[in-house]
Amino acid sequence: LITYDLINSSELHSVIVDGKLAKTVIMHKFTELVLKFGGWREHHSGDLAYAHFGLLKEVVNPCDIALAVASEFRVFLKNFNIQNNTSIECGIGLHYAKNCL
């Protein structure tokens, strides 16, 4: 399971990127990365979201996959900040449970 929560997200209330709210652009990128690595974005609320890997289909190492998503998401946010003159950070949590069903 990977979770993220945006820090300084109040800066985003008036930021529009390509005609969309910045929070929407950020959420779409997170979802895109999760899907790219075979996961499923389960839920989002406000400026946080979570996704899981290995629940819908077997994956070899869900921890490595979640870490790859986290790393690419951080790179995206860094570039987003440069391009949009913002200073958004995020907290990312990785959680692992084996055979939880």
N, C-alpha and C positions, 0 to 999 in steps of 0.2 A: 504494500500500500504506500502510495506517495501522497503527501498533502502539501499545499502551499498556502501561505497567507501573506498578502501584500502589506508592506510597511510603507508609511507615507502615502497611502492611497488617496488621502484627501486632496492631494495635488492633482489627481486625475479628473476631478469632477467637471472641469471645463476644458479638458484636453480632447480634441477631436483629431483622429488619424484616418485619413482616407474616407471621410464622411461618417465614421463610426466613433462611438465613445471609446476612449483608450482602454478602459476596463474590459470592454467587449473584445478588442483586438488582443489583449493579453490572454484572456480566457480562451479565445479561439486558438492561439498559438500553443497554449498548454495542452488543449485537447488534441491538436494536430500532432504534437510530439508523442503523446500517450498512444494514439492510434498508430503512428509510425512504428512504434516499438512493440505493437501487439497487445496493448492494454485497453482498458475501458475507463473513461472518465465517468465515475459513478454519480457525483453530486457536486454542485457548487452553490454558494450562497454569498452574496455581496462580493467581497474581495478574497474569498478562499475557495479552494476546490480540493477534491481528492479523487484518486484513481487507483485501480488495482491491476495486477498482472498475475496471470496463472489461474484465475478463478473461472474464467469462461473457456479457456483452453490451456492445455499443459505447456509450460515453458520450462526451459532447462534451468535458468538461474534468474528468478524474478528480482533478486536484489541488485544484480548487475544491470538489469534492464531499467529498474527504477532509478538507479544512480545515473545512468546515461541520460534519461529524461531530465533529471534534476540539473545535470551539467549543461545540457543544451538549452534548457529553460533559462538558466542564469546568464548564459552568453546572449540569448535573445534579449533579456531585460537590460543588460549592459548596453547593447546596441540601440535598443528602444530609447533608453535615457539619453544617449548621445544625439540621436536623430530628433528627439522631441523636447530636448532641454528640460528633462525631468530628473528626479533623483529617487526613483522607485526601487526599493529593495524587496526581498521576500524571504520569509522563513520557510524552509523546506524540511519536512519530516519524512523519514523512511521507516516503515514498520514492517516486521516480518512475523508471520505465524505459519507454522507448518501443520497441514492436515487439520484445519480448523472447522471443516464441515462435517 
